[in-house]
Amino acid sequence: MNQTLSPERVRADVAELLGCEPAEIEPEENLNDLGLDSVRIMVLVERWRAAGAASLEYPDLAEQPELAHWTELLTGGTA
């Protein structure tokens, strides 16, 4: 769990890379289906590592590319 990353920040960061509004992303929707590719996932990994999620790795996100899973993983909260 990371205290500097909030569910709102996780959602906003993902939405920014998808080019959509944060509210448009459903928590259980597959982010790959929305256009999030491996390069963008790596951008998020680096961004979130810099924000304090030092142990975050690409497979942590790629194995289950859903906002709800990522939010729980990074913040301990819900999307």
ChimeraX commands (.cxc) that place a marker at each C-alpha (Angstrom):
marker #1 position 0.00,0.00,0.00 radius 0.5
marker #1 position 1.20,3.50,-0.80 radius 0.5
marker #1 position 0.07,6.60,1.03 radius 0.5
marker #1 position 1.04,9.10,-1.68 radius 0.5
marker #1 position -1.05,7.44,-4.36 radius 0.5
marker #1 position -4.78,7.93,-4.01 radius 0.5
marker #1 position -7.52,6.11,-5.92 radius 0.5
marker #1 position -8.29,9.42,-7.64 radius 0.5
marker #1 position -4.68,9.85,-8.75 radius 0.5
marker #1 position -4.47,6.30,-10.10 radius 0.5
marker #1 position -7.69,6.83,-12.07 radius 0.5
marker #1 position -6.56,10.25,-13.35 radius 0.5
marker #1 position -3.15,8.94,-14.45 radius 0.5
marker #1 position -4.73,6.08,-16.39 radius 0.5
marker #1 position -7.31,8.38,-17.97 radius 0.5
marker #1 position -4.60,10.82,-19.03 radius 0.5
marker #1 position -2.76,8.12,-20.96 radius 0.5
marker #1 position -5.99,6.86,-22.51 radius 0.5
marker #1 position -7.06,10.37,-23.50 radius 0.5
marker #1 position -10.39,10.19,-21.73 radius 0.5
marker #1 position -12.14,11.52,-18.65 radius 0.5
marker #1 position -11.48,9.59,-15.43 radius 0.5
marker #1 position -15.20,8.89,-14.93 radius 0.5
marker #1 position -15.33,7.10,-18.29 radius 0.5
marker #1 position -13.25,4.18,-16.99 radius 0.5
marker #1 position -15.21,1.36,-15.37 radius 0.5
marker #1 position -13.34,-0.27,-12.46 radius 0.5
marker #1 position -13.56,-3.82,-13.86 radius 0.5
marker #1 position -13.02,-2.94,-17.53 radius 0.5
marker #1 position -9.94,-4.37,-19.25 radius 0.5
marker #1 position -7.66,-1.38,-19.80 radius 0.5
marker #1 position -5.96,-3.10,-22.74 radius 0.5
marker #1 position -9.32,-3.10,-24.52 radius 0.5
marker #1 position -9.47,0.66,-24.00 radius 0.5
marker #1 position -6.11,1.12,-25.72 radius 0.5
marker #1 position -3.60,0.91,-22.88 radius 0.5
marker #1 position -0.58,-0.84,-24.36 radius 0.5
marker #1 position 2.65,-2.09,-22.79 radius 0.5
marker #1 position 4.50,1.17,-23.39 radius 0.5
marker #1 position 1.84,3.14,-21.56 radius 0.5
marker #1 position 1.81,0.62,-18.73 radius 0.5
marker #1 position 5.57,1.15,-18.36 radius 0.5
marker #1 position 4.99,4.90,-18.23 radius 0.5
marker #1 position 2.58,4.31,-15.35 radius 0.5
marker #1 position 5.02,1.98,-13.59 radius 0.5
marker #1 position 7.74,4.64,-13.72 radius 0.5
marker #1 position 5.35,7.42,-12.69 radius 0.5
marker #1 position 4.04,5.46,-9.73 radius 0.5
marker #1 position 7.51,4.31,-8.66 radius 0.5
marker #1 position 8.52,7.98,-8.54 radius 0.5
marker #1 position 5.44,8.63,-6.40 radius 0.5
marker #1 position 6.50,6.02,-3.87 radius 0.5
marker #1 position 5.49,2.60,-5.20 radius 0.5
marker #1 position 9.15,1.54,-5.32 radius 0.5
marker #1 position 8.52,-2.20,-5.56 radius 0.5
marker #1 position 6.01,-1.93,-8.43 radius 0.5
marker #1 position 6.90,-4.03,-11.49 radius 0.5
marker #1 position 5.39,-4.27,-14.97 radius 0.5
marker #1 position 3.87,-7.75,-14.38 radius 0.5
marker #1 position 2.01,-6.41,-11.33 radius 0.5
marker #1 position -0.08,-4.30,-13.69 radius 0.5
marker #1 position 0.01,-6.35,-16.90 radius 0.5
marker #1 position -1.32,-9.56,-15.36 radius 0.5
marker #1 position -4.66,-7.97,-14.44 radius 0.5
marker #1 position -5.14,-4.70,-16.36 radius 0.5
marker #1 position -8.19,-3.43,-14.49 radius 0.5
marker #1 position -8.49,-0.14,-12.65 radius 0.5
marker #1 position -10.00,-1.80,-9.58 radius 0.5
marker #1 position -7.06,-4.21,-9.28 radius 0.5
marker #1 position -4.47,-1.48,-9.79 radius 0.5
marker #1 position -6.14,0.80,-7.25 radius 0.5
marker #1 position -6.21,-1.97,-4.65 radius 0.5
marker #1 position -2.60,-2.88,-5.39 radius 0.5
marker #1 position -1.34,0.70,-5.16 radius 0.5
marker #1 position -3.52,2.24,-2.48 radius 0.5
marker #1 position -5.37,-0.49,-0.65 radius 0.5
marker #1 position -8.59,1.31,-1.66 radius 0.5
marker #1 position -11.23,0.81,-4.29 radius 0.5
marker #1 position -11.47,2.45,-7.69 radius 0.5
marker link #1:1,2 radius 0.2
marker link #1:2,3 radius 0.2
marker link #1:3,4 radius 0.2
marker link #1:4,5 radius 0.2
marker link #1:5,6 radius 0.2
marker link #1:6,7 radius 0.2
marker link #1:7,8 radius 0.2
marker link #1:8,9 radius 0.2
marker link #1:9,10 radius 0.2
marker link #1:10,11 radius 0.2
marker link #1:11,12 radius 0.2
marker link #1:12,13 radius 0.2
marker link #1:13,14 radius 0.2
marker link #1:14,15 radius 0.2
marker link #1:15,16 radius 0.2
marker link #1:16,17 radius 0.2
marker link #1:17,18 radius 0.2
marker link #1:18,19 radius 0.2
marker link #1:19,20 radius 0.2
marker link #1:20,21 radius 0.2
marker link #1:21,22 radius 0.2
marker link #1:22,23 radius 0.2
marker link #1:23,24 radius 0.2
marker link #1:24,25 radius 0.2
marker link #1:25,26 radius 0.2
marker link #1:26,27 radius 0.2
marker link #1:27,28 radius 0.2
marker link #1:28,29 radius 0.2
marker link #1:29,30 radius 0.2
marker link #1:30,31 radius 0.2
marker link #1:31,32 radius 0.2
marker link #1:32,33 radius 0.2
marker link #1:33,34 radius 0.2
marker link #1:34,35 radius 0.2
marker link #1:35,36 radius 0.2
marker link #1:36,37 radius 0.2
marker link #1:37,38 radius 0.2
marker link #1:38,39 radius 0.2
marker link #1:39,40 radius 0.2
marker link #1:40,41 radius 0.2
marker link #1:41,42 radius 0.2
marker link #1:42,43 radius 0.2
marker link #1:43,44 radius 0.2
marker link #1:44,45 radius 0.2
marker link #1:45,46 radius 0.2
marker link #1:46,47 radius 0.2
marker link #1:47,48 radius 0.2
marker link #1:48,49 radius 0.2
marker link #1:49,50 radius 0.2
marker link #1:50,51 radius 0.2
marker link #1:51,52 radius 0.2
marker link #1:52,53 radius 0.2
marker link #1:53,54 radius 0.2
marker link #1:54,55 radius 0.2
marker link #1:55,56 radius 0.2
marker link #1:56,57 radius 0.2
marker link #1:57,58 radius 0.2
marker link #1:58,59 radius 0.2
marker link #1:59,60 radius 0.2
marker link #1:60,61 radius 0.2
marker link #1:61,62 radius 0.2
marker link #1:62,63 radius 0.2
marker link #1:63,64 radius 0.2
marker link #1:64,65 radius 0.2
marker link #1:65,66 radius 0.2
marker link #1:66,67 radius 0.2
marker link #1:67,68 radius 0.2
marker link #1:68,69 radius 0.2
marker link #1:69,70 radius 0.2
marker link #1:70,71 radius 0.2
marker link #1:71,72 radius 0.2
marker link #1:72,73 radius 0.2
marker link #1:73,74 radius 0.2
marker link #1:74,75 radius 0.2
marker link #1:75,76 radius 0.2
marker link #1:76,77 radius 0.2
marker link #1:77,78 radius 0.2
marker link #1:78,79 radius 0.2
view
